[in-house]
Amino acid sequence: MRLSQERQSRRLEVRELMLQTPKGAAHISIALALWCGSALPPAMSEPAEGVCRVDAKVANLNFTFKDLHGKSVTLSDYDSKVVLLDFWATWCPPCRKEIPGFIELYNTYKSRGLMVIGVSMDDAEDTADVKRYAAQFKIDYPILLGFGREDDLKPAFGELPLPTSFVIARDGRICARHDGLTAKEQVEREITALLQ
C-alpha cells in the first residue's frame, strides 16, 4: 500500500527532526540494534568454567531427525565428540547472526573432535528455505529438521527459545546452555576447554 504524498512528507519531517537531535539519533540506533538482535544479551547463560561440572546433567541424545536430504540422523551417533547443538530458525535474526561463528568454530576444531549440529525449528513447509539458507551461507555441518518435535525435546532440553545452543562434552554431559545470542568467543572458550 502506498502512502499518500502528505503522509510520506510528514514521515520524512519526523525522521529529520529525530536525526537532528543526539537523543533522537540514539533512540533510532537503539531501536535498530534491538531489532537486528545485535544488542540482545543471552537470556540465560550457564557457561562451562574451564571444564564441565562433575554433576552436570547428562544430555538425552536418543533423538532421530531427518537431515536436509531426508536421511535419518541420531544425535547419539556423535557421543564421542564435543557437540555444539544449536536450535535455530531462518526467520530468527539472532540465529542468523550466530551461525557464521559456528561455521568458523566447526572448521577450526572439527579435526580435534568438535561436531556442530544445527536443528532447524522452521515449519515443515519452509524446508526449501532452510536448504537455500544452508547453501547460501555454506553451512558445512549437519542441519537437522526439528519441526513438530518441541514436545519430544522439552523433557531433554527444556524450553527452547531461539536461538538456544548447548555445549555437550564427549561423555554426554551438558556443560553449557545459552539462550539467545551468544558471542562466538564465549562458546569457543567452552569447547576448547573440552577438547583438551
Beta strands, then each sheet from edge to edge (+ up, - down):
strand 1: 44-46
strand 2: 64-67
strand 3: 72-74
strand 4: 82-88
strand 5: 114-120
strand 6: 143-145
strand 7: 164-168
strand 8: 174-179
sheet 1: 1+ 8- 7+ 4- 5- 6- 2+ 3-
end
